[in-house]
Every structure is written in structure tokens, then in C-alpha cells.
Amino acid sequence: MERYLMYLRKSRMDTDFDEISVEETLNRHRRILESFCKERRLNVVDVLEEVVSGESLSSRPKMLRLLELVNTGMYAGVICIDIERLSRGSSLESGYIMQVLQTNNCKIITPSKIYDLQNESDEQFTDMKFMFSRYELKTITKRLVRGRNQSASEGKFLGSVAPYGYRAYKLVGMKGNSLRIEPKEAKVVRMIFDMYGKQGIGYNTIAHELNQMNIPSLTGTWGQTSITNILNNEVYLGMIRWKHEPTKRVVKDGMLTKKRVTSKDYELYEGLHEPIIDQEQWDRVKAVQSSRNHASVHKDKKLMNPFATILFCEKCGAVMKRNVPAKTQNTSPWYRCPTRGCNCRTIKCDFLEAEVVKAMSQWWGEYTIKIKEDKVAQTDSTETALSIVREQLTELQLQQDKICEYLEKGIYTIEMFTKRNDTLTREIHKVQAAENELLKKQGGSKRYS
């Protein structure tokens, strides 16, 4: 008995019907195809379904699996609701799908027509259908991009995951989403900006302290990247950042794939949401970041230019480059201006470095540097951290009271209660330890033994 594969995919076309969910769409298609197969007595041995765009084959694991199965030569056909479900991507990918089906003598079966790719007229008709599908996809994509650009300019939130400190919600009376402040997380965001901007604490140290306080991030634990992303995200100023990470198409191993690239030329719009920080906090962070910029050096190499990124041409303002002589040249390294046509003269590295050391020695003799610790800023940060930790402790103690109530009512068994109580006790001890550390910083005494 001939074996068949059924393929179901949620198309972008279905987004025109907002009242129909993804599950309803796929279930409706499945019922139609099952009824069709029953009438035709087609033996379906496997059903593959996915919810992705048909634009890129690399992002469609179920389709790739289908092609693997077809390549075994054990299947007589692929059943789908219409031929556009198989591909709406590039001609290269459509051609590859057709080649796999044609080589293995596998038909494309839809309720409206059966396509036999061994038949020349069916092959040409399939080519035309794929071509029209690509044109339709481009039209839909253009309309979607236009709509998203308009929504961004109106200050609506278009991301799939809300930034830390916010929750996405559906706007009332209009299309689109916006952001609502999550008070507990907003406290942490303000604390991060103050720790970096006021106290000058680095990314890794901030992440370590937050982990020590047992404050979870969106991914569970804090790291340098998560702190950097927060400090560089204008959403906390009440702005919407658009086209910051545009999708770039690349061909890899003969497949069209997409990857996200960070762009410096992104757009900013006034958002509909409330800001968490003010302009002063943002500017303070940017000032600290500018003062800490340094040259990027490969981990296996040593920085040879002590003036990298800080030595500028007086005439054109370009960053001076350090040139190293060839092995055949009997001379020392020199600095030069990289701007073509600039008449700035080159200078030997040894001479420049000697002059800088001389100038710094004179300056050192004339000035005394006094370092004063900013205790106010640190106290403010510690108070905020204590407030957050104590809120966590209160929540955990309430949860512990709740499970005692569940045990009394018989909702929890003794085993369930013991397991949950042990987990909560460990969490409470962690938070108490974090509180004690903060009290030490503040100069207070331990609250718990």
C-alpha cells in the first residue's frame, strides 16, 4: 500500500484573520485533509506541522525533515492544503524542493489538484505557482514592514519579549502593544544605573552583586552582557528603539539563512510608555562609558600602542596610527595621521612617549589628587538593594505560611509539604545571607544568626 506524508504549516496569510488562532487554523486544515484522505483512501503514515514563515527553508525544521523522508524513496506523495504551504521562499529553495520531490517520484497532493512532477505540464504549472507565491510573499512582507515602521513611529512596542523592568500589554481601543512598568524590576534597573553612573562599579561587579542578592534576571542569572544591554537601552528613557538589530540574509551551505546584526544607525521614537530613569541618570552612565573606552586587543596579543584611541591629529582630528617598520628597515616605529592629504608630519614613537612622560612629571609636581569616596551614592544604592531583598524575603515567608495552610486543609500531603518547605527554607537562607551582607556595607549589625 502506498505511503503518504501530510504537511501542515501556518502561513502569514492567516494573520489577516485575527480572530482565528494558530491552533484553530492548523486543526481546520488537518480536518479538511483527513477527510480528503479518507475519501481517497490515502495511507498517511506521518503528519508534520509547524508555525513558521515559508520564506526560509533553514528555519523550517519540519520541512527539512519531510525532505529527508522523501529522499528515502518510500513515499508516494506529500499531502498539503495548497501548494503554497511547501514554499514561498527564493527560487533556489523552491527549485530544491521540486528537485527532491521529482527525483523520488513523489507527487504533491492537494484537495483541489494532484501535481505529478513527472508530467511536464504539471511541472511547469508548479513552477508558476511557486513564482506567484514568492510575489505574494513579497507583497505581504512589504505591507507588514510598512505597518511595523508606522507602529514604531507611533511609539508602540514591537518586540516579542519586554525588556527587564517592563511588561508588554495590549493597547485599549487601538492596535498594537505598549509597555507597563513592573515596580520591583524597575527598582533594580534604577539601582544598576546608579551603581554604574554614580559609584563607577563595572559591569561584571554589578552582575556579581545582583546574583549575590539573589535577584533573578530574565534568564535567571546576571552577566556582563545583561548589564550592558540595560545600560545601553533607550527604552528606559521612554524611547522606542527601532531597527537596532535588523535581519540580514546570508547564503550558507547553499541555504538562505537569516541572522541578527547590531546596527549603529537605528531609529529612536518617543514611546507611549513611562520612563524608568531620567535624562540625568542616562547622561551620567554615558559619560562613565566614554571615559572607560579602550582599544580592543586580541587575547593572544599585547597592546603595543599606549596611545590607542586617545592620540589625535591636531589638524584634522583623526586618530593617529602606529606604524611598525619592515624587517629590512633599520628604524623605530612612528605615529602618522591616516587622513589622505593631511599635511600632519609623522613623529617617532620614542620621542613622543618621552615628551608625554616629561609633561606628566611636571603636572604631577604641581598638583595633588584627593580621592573622596562618594558615601551618599553608595548608601542610596545599598538602601535600594536592601528594599528589594526584604521584599523577596517577605514574599518567601508568605509562601511558607501558605504551604502550612495547604497542609492543614489537606491539599498538601506531608511529603509534598516537606519537599516544598525545604526548598523555601533554602531560598530564605540565601536571601537572609544577602541581607546580612548589605547590612555590613551599611554599617549595621546582623539581623539573623
C-alpha positions in Angstrom: 0.0 0.0 0.0 1.3 3.4 -1.0 2.6 5.6 1.9 1.9 9.4 2.1 3.2 12.3 4.3 0.9 15.1 5.4 2.4 18.6 5.8 0.7 21.5 7.7 2.1 25.0 8.1 0.6 28.2 9.5 1.0 30.8 6.8 1.4 34.6 7.2 -1.8 34.9 5.1 -3.8 33.7 8.1 -2.7 36.7 10.1 -5.3 38.7 8.2 -7.9 36.9 10.4 -7.0 37.9 13.9 -10.0 36.1 15.4 -8.6 32.7 14.3 -5.8 31.3 16.4 -2.8 29.3 15.2 -4.2 26.1 16.7 -7.6 26.7 15.1 -6.1 27.2 11.7 -3.9 24.1 11.8 -6.8 22.0 13.2 -9.1 23.2 10.5 -6.6 22.3 7.8 -6.0 19.0 9.4 -9.7 18.1 9.5 -10.0 19.0 5.8 -7.0 16.9 4.8 -8.0 13.9 6.9 -11.5 14.0 5.4 -9.9 14.2 1.9 -7.5 11.3 2.6 -10.4 9.2 4.0 -12.4 9.7 0.8 -9.4 8.9 -1.4 -8.2 6.1 0.9 -4.7 7.6 1.2 -2.5 5.9 3.7 -0.9 8.8 5.7 1.9 7.4 7.9 3.3 10.7 9.3 2.0 14.2 9.9 4.4 17.2 10.1 3.2 20.6 11.2 4.9 23.9 12.1 4.2 27.5 12.6 6.8 29.5 10.6 7.1 31.7 7.5 7.7 29.9 4.2 10.4 32.3 3.3 13.5 30.5 4.6 13.9 26.7 4.4 16.7 26.8 7.1 14.1 28.0 9.7 11.7 25.2 8.9 12.8 22.0 10.7 9.7 20.0 9.9 10.1 20.8 6.2 13.7 19.7 6.2 12.6 16.5 8.0 10.0 16.0 5.3 12.6 16.3 2.6 14.8 13.7 4.4 11.9 11.3 4.5 11.1 11.9 0.8 14.7 11.2 -0.1 14.3 7.6 1.3 12.1 6.9 -1.8 9.5 5.2 0.4 6.7 7.8 -0.1 4.3 8.2 -3.0 3.3 11.8 -2.2 3.1 14.8 0.1 -0.4 16.0 1.1 -0.9 19.7 1.9 -3.8 22.1 1.9 -2.3 24.1 -1.0 1.0 24.1 -2.8 2.0 27.5 -1.3 2.4 25.7 2.0 5.5 23.9 0.7 7.5 27.0 -0.3 7.1 30.8 -0.7 10.8 31.5 -0.5 13.6 32.0 -3.0 13.6 30.3 -6.4 16.7 28.4 -5.2 14.8 26.8 -2.3 11.7 26.2 -4.4 13.8 24.5 -7.0 15.5 22.4 -4.4 12.1 21.2 -3.0 10.9 20.4 -6.5 14.1 18.5 -7.3 13.8 16.3 -4.2 10.1 15.5 -5.0 10.7 14.9 -8.7 13.8 12.8 -8.2 11.9 10.5 -5.8 8.8 10.4 -7.9 6.8 12.0 -5.1 3.5 13.7 -6.0 2.1 16.9 -4.4 -1.5 16.2 -3.5 -3.9 19.0 -2.6 -7.8 18.8 -2.3 -8.0 20.9 -5.5 -5.3 19.2 -7.7 -2.7 16.5 -7.8 0.6 17.6 -9.2 2.7 14.9 -10.8 6.2 16.4 -11.4 7.0 13.6 -13.9 4.4 15.3 -16.1 5.8 18.3 -18.0 2.7 20.4 -17.8 2.3 19.8 -14.1 6.0 20.7 -13.6 5.6 24.0 -15.4 2.3 24.7 -13.5 4.1 24.0 -10.2 6.9 26.4 -11.2 4.3 29.1 -11.9 2.5 28.5 -8.6 5.8 28.9 -6.7 6.6 32.1 -8.6 3.3 33.6 -7.8 3.7 32.6 -4.1 7.0 34.4 -4.0 5.5 37.5 -5.4 2.6 37.3 -2.9 5.0 36.9 0.0 7.0 40.0 -1.1 3.7 42.0 -1.2 2.7 40.8 2.2 6.1 41.4 3.7 6.2 44.9 2.3 2.8 45.6 3.8 3.9 44.2 7.2 7.1 46.2 7.2 5.3 49.4 6.4 2.8 48.7 9.2 5.6 47.9 11.7 7.5 51.1 10.8 4.3 53.1 11.3 3.7 51.5 14.7 7.3 52.2 15.8 7.0 55.8 14.8 3.8 56.0 17.0 5.8 54.8 20.0 4.3 51.3 20.2 6.4 48.3 21.4 7.1 45.8 18.7 9.4 43.3 20.4 8.4 39.7 21.3 9.9 39.9 24.9 9.5 43.0 27.0 12.8 44.5 28.4 13.6 43.8 32.1 11.6 46.3 34.2 8.6 46.3 31.9 5.6 44.1 30.9 4.0 44.3 27.5 0.3 44.8 27.3 -2.3 45.3 24.6 -3.3 48.9 24.0 -7.0 49.6 24.6 -9.0 50.9 21.7 -6.2 50.6 19.1 -3.9 48.1 17.5 -0.5 47.3 18.9 1.2 46.9 22.3 3.0 49.1 24.8 5.0 48.7 28.0 3.9 48.9 31.6 6.4 49.4 34.4 7.0 46.4 36.7 7.8 48.2 40.0 10.1 45.6 41.6 12.2 45.2 38.5 12.2 49.0 37.9 13.9 49.4 41.3 16.7 47.0 40.1 17.1 49.0 36.9 17.5 52.3 38.7 20.0 50.6 41.1 22.1 49.4 38.1 22.2 52.9 36.6 23.2 54.4 39.9 25.8 51.7 40.7 27.5 52.3 37.3 26.9 56.0 36.9 27.4 57.3 40.5 29.7 54.7 42.1 31.6 53.7 38.9 31.1 50.0 39.5 31.9 47.8 36.5 29.5 45.5 34.6 30.9 42.2 36.0 30.9 43.5 39.6 27.3 44.8 39.2 26.2 41.4 37.9 28.1 39.6 40.7 26.4 41.7 43.4 22.9 41.2 41.9 23.5 37.4 41.8 24.7 37.6 45.5 21.5 39.4 46.4 19.5 36.5 44.8 17.8 38.9 42.4 16.8 36.9 39.2 17.3 38.3 35.7 15.1 37.5 32.7 17.3 34.4 32.1 17.8 33.5 35.7 21.3 34.9 36.4 23.1 38.2 35.7 26.1 38.6 33.5 28.2 41.3 31.8 26.0 41.2 28.7 22.7 41.6 30.5 24.0 44.6 32.5 25.5 46.2 29.3 22.2 45.8 27.4 20.3 47.5 30.2 22.7 50.4 30.4 22.6 51.0 26.6 18.9 50.6 26.1 17.0 53.9 25.4 13.7 52.2 26.3 14.4 53.1 29.9 14.3 56.7 28.9 10.8 56.3 27.5 12.0 55.8 23.9 11.3 53.1 21.3 14.4 51.7 19.6 13.7 50.5 16.0 16.0 48.7 13.5 18.6 48.2 16.2 19.1 44.5 15.2 17.9 44.2 11.6 17.8 40.8 10.0 20.4 40.1 7.4 20.1 37.4 4.8 23.1 35.2 4.1 23.7 32.1 2.0 25.3 29.3 4.0 25.9 25.8 2.6 23.6 26.6 -0.3 20.8 27.6 2.1 19.3 31.0 2.6 19.6 31.8 6.3 18.9 34.9 8.5 21.0 36.4 11.3 20.6 39.4 13.5 23.2 42.1 13.2 23.6 45.1 15.6 23.3 48.4 13.7 24.6 51.8 14.9 22.2 53.6 12.6 19.0 52.7 14.3 15.9 54.9 14.8 14.5 56.4 18.1 10.9 57.4 18.6 9.1 58.8 21.6 7.4 55.9 23.3 3.9 55.6 24.7 5.3 54.0 27.9 6.6 55.7 31.1 10.4 56.0 31.5 12.1 54.3 34.4 15.2 56.6 34.6 15.7 60.3 33.8 18.0 62.1 31.4 20.5 62.9 34.1 21.0 59.2 35.0 21.4 58.3 31.3 23.9 61.1 30.7 25.9 60.1 33.7 26.2 56.5 32.5 27.2 57.6 29.0 29.9 59.9 30.5 31.4 57.0 32.5 31.3 54.7 29.5 33.1 57.3 27.3 35.8 57.6 30.0 36.4 53.9 30.1 36.6 53.2 26.3 39.8 51.4 25.4 41.3 49.8 22.4 40.3 46.2 21.6 43.2 43.8 21.6 43.2 40.1 20.7 43.6 37.9 23.8 46.8 36.4 22.4 48.4 39.7 21.6 49.8 42.6 23.6 48.8 46.2 23.1 51.8 47.9 21.5 50.3 51.4 21.1 49.9 53.1 24.5 48.0 56.0 22.9 45.5 53.9 21.0 42.2 55.8 20.6 43.5 58.8 22.6 46.1 60.4 20.3 44.6 62.7 17.7 45.9 64.7 14.7 45.8 68.4 15.6 45.0 69.4 12.1 42.2 67.1 11.0 41.2 65.4 14.3 41.7 61.8 13.1 43.1 59.1 15.4 46.8 58.7 14.9 48.1 55.3 13.8 51.2 53.5 15.0 53.3 52.1 12.1 55.9 49.4 12.5 58.9 49.3 10.1 59.6 46.3 7.9 62.3 43.9 9.0 64.6 45.3 6.3 64.2 48.9 7.6 66.6 50.0 10.3 64.4 52.4 12.1 62.0 52.6 15.1 58.1 52.8 15.0 56.4 56.1 14.3 52.9 57.7 14.5 51.2 59.1 11.5 47.9 60.7 10.5 45.7 58.2 8.4 43.9 61.0 6.6 44.9 61.2 2.9 46.0 64.7 2.0 46.5 65.8 5.6 49.9 67.6 5.9 50.5 66.5 9.5 54.1 65.3 9.9 55.0 61.8 11.3 56.7 61.5 14.7 58.9 58.8 16.2 57.1 56.8 19.0 60.1 57.1 21.3 60.3 60.9 21.0 56.5 61.3 21.6 56.4 59.0 24.6 59.4 60.8 26.2 57.7 64.2 25.8 54.5 62.9 27.3 56.3 61.4 30.3 58.1 64.7 30.8 54.9 66.7 30.7 53.2 64.3 33.1 56.1 64.6 35.6 55.8 68.4 35.5 52.0 68.2 36.1 52.4 65.7 38.9 54.7 68.1 40.7 52.2 70.9 40.6 49.0 69.1 41.5 47.8 66.9 44.4 45.0 64.5 43.8 42.5 63.9 46.6 40.3 60.9 46.4 37.0 61.2 48.2 34.6 58.3 48.5 31.0 59.0 47.5 29.4 57.6 50.6 26.0 59.1 49.8 25.7 57.3 46.4 26.8 54.0 48.0 24.3 54.4 50.8 21.5 55.1 48.3 22.4 52.0 46.3 22.6 49.8 49.5 19.2 51.1 50.7 17.6 50.2 47.3 19.2 46.8 47.4 18.0 46.2 51.0 14.5 47.2 50.0 14.5 44.7 47.1 15.9 41.9 49.2 13.5 42.5 52.0 10.6 42.4 49.6 11.8 39.0 48.4 12.1 37.8 52.0 8.5 38.8 52.8 7.2 37.0 49.7 9.1 33.8 50.6 7.8 33.9 54.2 4.2 34.4 52.8 4.7 31.4 50.6 5.9 29.4 53.6 2.8 30.4 55.6 0.7 29.4 52.6 2.0 25.8 52.4 1.3 25.4 56.1 -2.3 26.4 55.4 -2.4 23.8 52.5 -1.1 21.1 54.9 -3.8 21.9 57.4 -6.5 21.8 54.8 -5.3 18.5 53.4 -4.3 20.0 50.0 -0.7 19.0 50.6 0.5 15.6 51.8 3.3 15.6 54.4 5.8 14.5 51.7 4.7 17.4 49.4 4.8 19.9 52.3 8.3 18.7 53.4 9.7 19.0 49.9 8.3 22.4 49.3 9.2 23.7 52.8 12.9 22.6 52.3 13.1 24.4 49.0 11.6 27.6 50.5 13.9 27.4 53.6 17.0 27.2 51.4 15.8 30.3 49.4 15.0 32.2 52.6 18.5 31.5 53.9 20.1 32.7 50.7 18.1 36.0 50.8 18.9 36.4 54.5 22.6 36.0 53.8 22.3 38.7 51.1 20.5 41.0 53.6 23.3 40.5 56.1 26.0 41.4 53.6 24.1 44.6 52.7 23.8 45.5 56.4 27.5 45.1 56.8 28.1 47.5 53.9 25.7 49.9 55.5 27.5 49.6 58.8 24.6 47.9 60.6 24.5 44.7 62.6 23.4 41.2 61.5 19.7 40.6 61.7 19.9 36.9 61.6 22.3 34.4 63.2 
